[in-house]
Amino acid sequence: MNMENTYCEAFDGICCRVIVTADNNEILQRAAYDATATPGTVIGRVEGGIESWLSADETPDGRKGAVLQIWYPKEDIKKFEVELSYRIRQDILVKPFTALFDASKNPAGKMDMMRDVGHCGDGYEWEEENYGRNMIVVPIAIPDFQIERDVGYMRGIMGANFWYMCSTKEAVMEAGREALNAIGEVEGAITPFDICSAASKPETNYPWIGPTTNHPYCPSLKKTLEEESMVPNNVKYIPEIVINGLNIDITKKAMKAGIEAVMDIDGVVSVSSGNYGGQLGDHKIYLNELFE
């Protein structure tokens, strides 16, 4: 397997880091997966991922939990608060016996959760000091949802990526699982798309859609595109792993861990990454430099 001498472009973004807790694993997993299920920054929404799972002795309220990251690509805190509130209200608050706590590290600022989440109590919400934190209690039909009033936001790195080019369908899934597991061991990093099958490009024939398929890297278009195709002859699949990290060092560490995890998998032919000629991203991360 070879690694191409190329780089990925990554972007500056803002994110919050929170802990969600619940009474049992089923509800906890549903809340965590639902709240992070739809990567939407390319269409002006938010995206997220599960950073880690926590045991009961690692959470503020002594229940099992999950650390989630939710990201937004622009320095627009008010818009971020609204988009974040949709995820909390629709995917966490509505799950029985859940709670949400701030888990930010050295936050750049704080967001007040009363306006867009607390007022789901329709004016009957109240505040309490619980678990050593200032909590909003939102009265709901299965009493009651609690959320820490102030949630910090941080600045970090979005959109770092690598491609692992495969000759078999089995390699797509096996290498992808290994990469996700390896990245999951890096504190502060998430993979918002998990194994992504649809690399995109910024230019498009249909601007109302947003980013569309990166056609030179579509194996099914190899014959159609002829010399324009960038797909190697022995490659049939080009999955992508996208990584967001709380800082550049975390992001690079996660990229390296993911690439190392796919290198020895049968059917992985080469590793590359997506970039746009250095015109769009705030940062260039060269694959070869990760291993120096």
KEVO-174321 format. One record per residue (C-alpha): x, z, y. Coordinates in Angstrom, 2 decimals. Layout:
residues N
+---------+---------+---------+
:    east :      up :   north :
+---------+---------+---------+
:       X :       Z :       Y :
...
+---------+---------+---------+
***
This chain:
residues 292
+---------+---------+---------+
:    east :      up :   north :
+---------+---------+---------+
:    0.00 :    0.00 :    0.00 :
:    1.27 :   -0.81 :    3.49 :
:    0.42 :    0.55 :    6.92 :
:    0.17 :   -1.92 :    9.77 :
:    2.28 :   -1.42 :   12.88 :
:   -0.66 :   -0.91 :   15.22 :
:   -2.52 :    1.75 :   17.14 :
:   -6.01 :    3.03 :   17.75 :
:   -7.51 :    3.62 :   21.16 :
:   -9.06 :    7.02 :   21.79 :
:  -11.14 :    8.24 :   24.68 :
:  -11.52 :   11.38 :   26.74 :
:  -14.77 :   13.24 :   26.18 :
:  -16.46 :   16.60 :   26.55 :
:  -17.80 :   18.69 :   23.73 :
:  -19.35 :   21.99 :   22.86 :
:  -18.42 :   23.99 :   19.78 :
:  -21.15 :   26.23 :   18.38 :
:  -21.94 :   28.34 :   15.34 :
:  -25.30 :   27.89 :   13.63 :
:  -26.43 :   30.60 :   11.19 :
:  -29.36 :   30.87 :    8.80 :
:  -30.77 :   33.06 :    6.04 :
:  -29.84 :   30.70 :    3.21 :
:  -27.67 :   27.71 :    2.40 :
:  -30.55 :   25.25 :    2.15 :
:  -31.76 :   25.83 :    5.70 :
:  -28.23 :   26.11 :    7.08 :
:  -27.18 :   22.78 :    5.59 :
:  -30.34 :   21.04 :    6.74 :
:  -29.89 :   22.29 :   10.31 :
:  -26.18 :   21.44 :   10.41 :
:  -26.58 :   17.96 :    8.94 :
:  -29.67 :   17.09 :   10.97 :
:  -28.09 :   18.19 :   14.27 :
:  -25.01 :   16.03 :   13.68 :
:  -26.57 :   13.12 :   11.80 :
:  -26.84 :   10.42 :   14.46 :
:  -23.66 :    9.31 :   16.25 :
:  -25.01 :    8.04 :   19.55 :
:  -22.33 :    7.98 :   22.23 :
:  -22.18 :    4.19 :   22.19 :
:  -25.81 :    4.17 :   23.38 :
:  -25.47 :    6.96 :   25.94 :
:  -26.48 :    9.83 :   23.69 :
:  -24.37 :   12.47 :   21.92 :
:  -22.61 :   12.59 :   18.56 :
:  -21.42 :   15.46 :   16.45 :
:  -19.99 :   16.70 :   13.22 :
:  -19.55 :   19.74 :   11.02 :
:  -16.13 :   21.24 :   11.58 :
:  -16.35 :   23.95 :    8.92 :
:  -18.59 :   26.26 :    6.91 :
:  -18.42 :   30.01 :    7.48 :
:  -18.96 :   32.99 :    5.21 :
:  -21.16 :   35.89 :    6.30 :
:  -18.20 :   37.95 :    7.47 :
:  -17.11 :   35.16 :    9.85 :
:  -20.29 :   34.90 :   11.95 :
:  -21.68 :   37.05 :   14.77 :
:  -24.88 :   38.03 :   12.91 :
:  -23.44 :   38.51 :    9.43 :
:  -25.10 :   35.47 :    7.87 :
:  -23.60 :   32.27 :    6.51 :
:  -22.92 :   29.70 :    9.18 :
:  -21.46 :   26.37 :   10.21 :
:  -19.22 :   25.39 :   13.10 :
:  -20.60 :   22.27 :   14.80 :
:  -19.10 :   20.08 :   17.49 :
:  -21.36 :   18.01 :   19.76 :
:  -19.69 :   15.37 :   21.95 :
:  -20.50 :   13.31 :   25.03 :
:  -18.27 :   10.50 :   26.38 :
:  -18.72 :   11.08 :   30.11 :
:  -17.99 :   13.91 :   32.52 :
:  -21.70 :   14.39 :   33.28 :
:  -22.50 :   18.00 :   32.42 :
:  -26.19 :   17.85 :   33.34 :
:  -26.77 :   14.81 :   31.14 :
:  -24.78 :   16.47 :   28.37 :
:  -26.94 :   19.61 :   28.62 :
:  -30.10 :   17.55 :   28.19 :
:  -28.78 :   15.52 :   25.26 :
:  -27.43 :   18.67 :   23.60 :
:  -30.79 :   20.37 :   24.03 :
:  -32.51 :   17.58 :   22.08 :
:  -30.27 :   18.26 :   19.08 :
:  -30.82 :   22.03 :   19.31 :
:  -34.57 :   21.87 :   19.87 :
:  -35.39 :   19.16 :   17.35 :
:  -32.88 :   19.93 :   14.59 :
:  -32.02 :   23.64 :   14.72 :
:  -34.70 :   25.66 :   16.54 :
:  -37.40 :   24.22 :   14.29 :
:  -35.64 :   25.38 :   11.10 :
:  -36.76 :   28.83 :    9.85 :
:  -34.59 :   31.84 :   10.72 :
:  -31.79 :   29.97 :   12.48 :
:  -29.66 :   31.13 :   15.41 :
:  -27.00 :   29.52 :   17.59 :
:  -23.86 :   31.05 :   19.13 :
:  -21.12 :   29.78 :   21.42 :
:  -17.77 :   29.15 :   19.68 :
:  -15.86 :   27.46 :   22.50 :
:  -12.11 :   27.91 :   22.88 :
:  -10.73 :   28.09 :   26.43 :
:  -13.82 :   26.37 :   27.85 :
:  -13.59 :   24.29 :   31.01 :
:  -17.02 :   25.59 :   32.01 :
:  -20.31 :   26.97 :   30.75 :
:  -23.77 :   25.47 :   30.24 :
:  -26.87 :   27.66 :   30.70 :
:  -29.21 :   27.17 :   27.73 :
:  -32.27 :   28.69 :   29.44 :
:  -33.51 :   25.60 :   31.28 :
:  -33.56 :   23.09 :   28.42 :
:  -33.81 :   25.33 :   25.34 :
:  -34.86 :   28.84 :   26.34 :
:  -37.96 :   27.61 :   28.14 :
:  -39.27 :   26.30 :   24.82 :
:  -40.84 :   29.81 :   24.87 :
:  -43.10 :   28.51 :   27.69 :
:  -42.18 :   31.39 :   29.95 :
:  -42.57 :   34.09 :   27.29 :
:  -38.88 :   33.97 :   26.28 :
:  -36.68 :   36.96 :   27.03 :
:  -33.04 :   38.03 :   26.90 :
:  -31.40 :   40.69 :   24.74 :
:  -27.91 :   41.94 :   24.07 :
:  -27.51 :   41.23 :   20.35 :
:  -24.34 :   40.97 :   18.26 :
:  -22.34 :   41.77 :   21.40 :
:  -23.67 :   38.62 :   23.09 :
:  -26.26 :   37.74 :   25.71 :
:  -28.97 :   36.06 :   23.65 :
:  -32.14 :   34.23 :   24.66 :
:  -35.00 :   35.03 :   22.29 :
:  -37.46 :   32.12 :   22.03 :
:  -40.78 :   33.24 :   20.52 :
:  -41.88 :   30.76 :   17.87 :
:  -44.29 :   30.82 :   14.93 :
:  -41.67 :   32.05 :   12.47 :
:  -40.20 :   34.75 :   14.72 :
:  -37.88 :   34.08 :   16.49 :
:  -35.14 :   31.65 :   17.47 :
:  -32.10 :   33.16 :   19.18 :
:  -29.51 :   31.24 :   21.17 :
:  -26.60 :   32.49 :   23.21 :
:  -27.42 :   31.89 :   26.86 :
:  -24.06 :   30.44 :   27.91 :
:  -22.43 :   27.75 :   25.77 :
:  -18.97 :   26.56 :   26.77 :
:  -17.87 :   22.97 :   27.06 :
:  -14.35 :   21.67 :   26.52 :
:  -12.49 :   18.42 :   27.10 :
:  -11.07 :   16.62 :   24.10 :
:  -10.36 :   13.30 :   22.38 :
:  -12.99 :   10.96 :   20.95 :
:  -12.94 :    7.78 :   18.91 :
:   -9.55 :    7.96 :   17.20 :
:   -9.79 :    5.95 :   14.01 :
:   -8.14 :    4.31 :   11.07 :
:   -9.25 :    1.62 :    8.66 :
:   -8.41 :    1.64 :    4.97 :
:   -8.70 :   -1.86 :    3.56 :
:   -9.95 :   -1.95 :   -0.02 :
:  -10.14 :   -4.41 :   -2.86 :
:  -12.85 :   -2.50 :   -4.78 :
:  -16.09 :   -0.75 :   -4.00 :
:  -14.89 :    2.32 :   -5.93 :
:  -11.90 :    2.65 :   -3.60 :
:  -14.18 :    2.71 :   -0.56 :
:  -15.91 :    5.86 :   -1.77 :
:  -13.05 :    7.63 :   -3.54 :
:  -10.58 :    7.18 :   -0.70 :
:  -13.25 :    7.99 :    1.87 :
:  -14.11 :   11.27 :    0.18 :
:  -10.45 :   12.22 :   -0.04 :
:   -9.92 :   11.41 :    3.63 :
:  -12.94 :   13.42 :    4.76 :
:  -11.87 :   16.40 :    2.67 :
:   -8.35 :   16.29 :    4.11 :
:   -9.59 :   16.00 :    7.69 :
:  -12.02 :   18.83 :    7.03 :
:   -9.05 :   21.14 :    6.55 :
:   -7.88 :   20.50 :   10.12 :
:   -9.41 :   23.07 :   12.44 :
:  -10.84 :   21.49 :   15.56 :
:  -11.46 :   17.99 :   14.16 :
:  -14.65 :   16.25 :   13.04 :
:  -15.62 :   12.86 :   11.62 :
:  -18.91 :   11.90 :   13.34 :
:  -19.54 :    8.80 :   11.19 :
:  -18.12 :   10.09 :    7.87 :
:  -17.32 :    6.84 :    6.01 :
:  -18.30 :    4.15 :    8.51 :
:  -19.14 :    0.65 :    7.33 :
:  -19.69 :   -1.00 :   10.72 :
:  -16.67 :   -1.31 :   12.98 :
:  -17.75 :   -2.63 :   16.38 :
:  -16.29 :   -4.41 :   19.39 :
:  -17.11 :   -4.06 :   23.10 :
:  -17.95 :   -7.69 :   23.86 :
:  -21.31 :   -8.87 :   22.53 :
:  -23.77 :  -11.75 :   22.58 :
:  -26.60 :   -9.22 :   22.78 :
:  -25.79 :   -6.68 :   25.54 :
:  -29.13 :   -4.87 :   25.25 :
:  -28.03 :   -3.72 :   21.79 :
:  -24.65 :   -2.38 :   22.87 :
:  -21.58 :   -2.75 :   20.61 :
:  -22.02 :   -5.30 :   17.84 :
:  -20.08 :   -6.19 :   14.71 :
:  -16.33 :   -6.73 :   14.93 :
:  -16.76 :  -10.13 :   13.33 :
:  -13.08 :  -11.03 :   12.63 :
:  -12.96 :   -8.04 :   10.29 :
:  -16.13 :   -8.82 :    8.33 :
:  -15.14 :   -9.90 :    4.79 :
:  -18.38 :  -11.84 :    4.36 :
:  -17.45 :  -14.04 :    7.35 :
:  -13.97 :  -14.93 :    6.11 :
:  -14.90 :  -18.47 :    5.04 :
:  -17.12 :  -19.03 :    8.06 :
:  -14.49 :  -17.95 :   10.58 :
:  -11.54 :  -19.53 :    8.77 :
:   -8.42 :  -18.98 :   10.92 :
:  -10.22 :  -16.56 :   13.25 :
:  -10.76 :  -14.15 :   10.36 :
:   -8.40 :  -11.17 :   10.26 :
:   -9.36 :  -10.12 :    6.73 :
:   -6.43 :  -10.25 :    4.25 :
:   -6.99 :  -12.37 :    1.15 :
:   -7.20 :   -9.46 :   -1.28 :
:   -9.46 :   -7.29 :    0.87 :
:  -13.21 :   -7.12 :    0.32 :
:  -14.12 :   -3.96 :    2.23 :
:  -12.86 :   -2.41 :    5.49 :
:  -14.23 :    1.12 :    5.94 :
:  -13.43 :    3.10 :    9.07 :
:  -12.93 :    6.82 :    9.62 :
:  -13.56 :    7.94 :   13.21 :
:  -12.09 :   11.25 :   14.39 :
:  -12.82 :   13.48 :   17.37 :
:  -10.50 :   16.40 :   18.09 :
:  -10.36 :   19.27 :   20.56 :
:   -6.99 :   18.02 :   21.80 :
:   -4.55 :   15.19 :   21.16 :
:   -2.39 :   17.19 :   18.73 :
:   -5.39 :   18.13 :   16.59 :
:   -6.56 :   14.52 :   16.63 :
:   -3.18 :   13.20 :   15.50 :
:   -2.92 :   15.86 :   12.80 :
:   -6.34 :   14.88 :   11.46 :
:   -5.49 :   11.17 :   11.51 :
:   -2.28 :   11.79 :    9.59 :
:   -4.08 :   13.94 :    7.02 :
:   -6.74 :   11.31 :    6.48 :
:   -4.27 :    8.45 :    6.13 :
:   -2.11 :   10.40 :    3.69 :
:   -5.19 :   11.10 :    1.59 :
:   -6.00 :    7.41 :    1.06 :
:   -2.49 :    6.09 :    0.48 :
:   -2.29 :    6.59 :   -3.27 :
:   -5.86 :    5.64 :   -4.18 :
:   -6.13 :    2.62 :   -6.48 :
:   -7.76 :   -0.25 :   -4.66 :
:   -6.59 :    0.73 :   -1.17 :
:   -4.50 :   -2.23 :   -0.03 :
:   -3.46 :   -1.26 :    3.49 :
:   -4.23 :    0.99 :    6.46 :
:   -4.88 :   -0.29 :    9.95 :
:   -6.95 :    0.76 :   12.97 :
:   -9.31 :   -0.61 :   15.57 :
:   -8.26 :   -1.25 :   19.12 :
:   -9.23 :   -3.45 :   22.03 :
:   -5.83 :   -4.55 :   23.26 :
:   -5.31 :   -1.26 :   25.06 :
:   -7.90 :   -2.14 :   27.68 :
:  -10.57 :    0.48 :   27.00 :
:   -9.13 :    3.67 :   25.57 :
:   -7.55 :    6.50 :   27.55 :
:   -5.01 :    7.08 :   24.77 :
:   -3.06 :    4.95 :   22.29 :
:   -2.22 :    6.59 :   18.97 :
:    0.30 :    4.54 :   16.97 :
:   -0.07 :    4.93 :   13.23 :
:    3.65 :    4.78 :   12.48 :
:    4.41 :    7.51 :   15.02 :
:    2.17 :    9.91 :   13.11 :
:    4.77 :    9.95 :   10.34 :
:    7.95 :   10.29 :   12.39 :
+---------+---------+---------+
***
